[in-house]
Amino acid sequence: MNIYTKDILITGSQDTTAKIWSIETGDCLKTFQGHIGAILCMAMDVLGKILFTGSGDNTIRVWDIKRGNQLRIYDQHQAPIINLLVRKEKKIKNLILCSS
C-alpha cells in the first residue's frame, strides 16, 4: 500500500515503537523500531517525508517514512526527550548589504 495516497495516523508508544496506521482500514502499515525507551514525542518535516521520534532513552531518531529505515540518531541529551520542533531554515542567496 502506498502510504502517500491515503490518510494515515502516526503513533508513538511505551512499547518503544512508532507505527503508521491506515485511518481507513485500521491496519498497521509500518513499524519503526530502534528506541529502547518509550517514545514521548514526535514531529515530521515540512514535506511529511521524515519522522523524528524523541524517547525516554534520551535519543532522537530520524526515520524515512516511506522506506521505514532509520537515518540518524542524536544521542547527546542526558535526560528523556519530551518535545520536538522541526523548522526549515531559509537560505538567503546572493545577499548584498548596502549602507549609506
C-alpha positions as a Python dict, from the first residue, in 0.01 Angstrom:
ca = {
    (1, 'M'): (0, 0, 0),
    (2, 'N'): (132, 345, -89),
    (3, 'I'): (114, 543, 235),
    (4, 'Y'): (117, 874, 48),
    (5, 'T'): (-217, 811, -125),
    (6, 'K'): (-424, 755, 189),
    (7, 'D'): (-481, 932, 518),
    (8, 'I'): (-253, 795, 787),
    (9, 'L'): (-209, 815, 1162),
    (10, 'I'): (137, 800, 1323),
    (11, 'T'): (166, 692, 1686),
    (12, 'G'): (445, 654, 1940),
    (13, 'S'): (421, 414, 2231),
    (14, 'Q'): (562, 297, 2561),
    (15, 'D'): (642, -26, 2377),
    (16, 'T'): (938, 170, 2222),
    (17, 'T'): (795, 172, 1868),
    (18, 'A'): (630, 423, 1638),
    (19, 'K'): (370, 296, 1394),
    (20, 'I'): (192, 419, 1084),
    (21, 'W'): (-174, 321, 1061),
    (22, 'S'): (-429, 341, 783),
    (23, 'I'): (-713, 559, 907),
    (24, 'E'): (-941, 395, 650),
    (25, 'T'): (-876, 29, 738),
    (26, 'G'): (-710, 42, 1083),
    (27, 'D'): (-421, -169, 952),
    (28, 'C'): (-67, -110, 1075),
    (29, 'L'): (132, -16, 763),
    (30, 'K'): (479, 23, 912),
    (31, 'T'): (661, -13, 1245),
    (32, 'F'): (968, 189, 1339),
    (33, 'Q'): (1192, 2, 1584),
    (34, 'G'): (1517, 112, 1745),
    (35, 'H'): (1443, 303, 2064),
    (36, 'I'): (1498, 128, 2397),
    (37, 'G'): (1269, 365, 2588),
    (38, 'A'): (913, 484, 2543),
    (39, 'I'): (852, 729, 2259),
    (40, 'L'): (744, 1052, 2425),
    (41, 'C'): (715, 1291, 2130),
    (42, 'M'): (722, 1301, 1750),
    (43, 'A'): (745, 1552, 1469),
    (44, 'M'): (756, 1542, 1088),
    (45, 'D'): (949, 1754, 843),
    (46, 'V'): (759, 2013, 640),
    (47, 'L'): (729, 1774, 342),
    (48, 'G'): (595, 1486, 552),
    (49, 'K'): (875, 1251, 444),
    (50, 'I'): (1090, 1239, 757),
    (51, 'L'): (974, 1137, 1106),
    (52, 'F'): (1158, 1245, 1422),
    (53, 'T'): (1094, 1048, 1742),
    (54, 'G'): (1202, 1154, 2089),
    (55, 'S'): (1233, 891, 2359),
    (56, 'G'): (1281, 813, 2723),
    (57, 'D'): (1612, 656, 2616),
    (58, 'N'): (1750, 1014, 2578),
    (59, 'T'): (1776, 991, 2200),
    (60, 'I'): (1611, 1143, 1895),
    (61, 'R'): (1587, 912, 1597),
    (62, 'V'): (1525, 1021, 1240),
    (63, 'W'): (1329, 793, 1006),
    (64, 'D'): (1249, 782, 636),
    (65, 'I'): (870, 745, 649),
    (66, 'K'): (834, 582, 307),
    (67, 'R'): (1113, 324, 347),
    (68, 'G'): (1084, 279, 723),
    (69, 'N'): (1459, 288, 780),
    (70, 'Q'): (1645, 485, 1043),
    (71, 'L'): (1854, 770, 904),
    (72, 'R'): (2025, 917, 1211),
    (73, 'I'): (2045, 913, 1591),
    (74, 'Y'): (2100, 1222, 1806),
    (75, 'D'): (2231, 1099, 2140),
    (76, 'Q'): (2379, 1392, 2333),
    (77, 'H'): (2090, 1456, 2576),
    (78, 'Q'): (2127, 1345, 2937),
    (79, 'A'): (1752, 1305, 3000),
    (80, 'P'): (1437, 1195, 2815),
    (81, 'I'): (1329, 1392, 2507),
    (82, 'I'): (988, 1544, 2582),
    (83, 'N'): (936, 1784, 2292),
    (84, 'L'): (1042, 1823, 1928),
    (85, 'L'): (1007, 2104, 1677),
    (86, 'V'): (1119, 2081, 1316),
    (87, 'R'): (1192, 2409, 1142),
    (88, 'K'): (1327, 2461, 794),
    (89, 'E'): (1586, 2734, 772),
    (90, 'K'): (1556, 2957, 471),
    (91, 'K'): (1881, 3013, 288),
    (92, 'I'): (1948, 3357, 152),
    (93, 'K'): (2130, 3351, -181),
    (94, 'N'): (2332, 3641, -313),
    (95, 'L'): (2276, 3857, -8),
    (96, 'I'): (2404, 4210, -69),
    (97, 'L'): (2422, 4453, 220),
    (98, 'C'): (2428, 4823, 140),
    (99, 'S'): (2478, 5111, 377),
    (100, 'S'): (2468, 5482, 314),
}
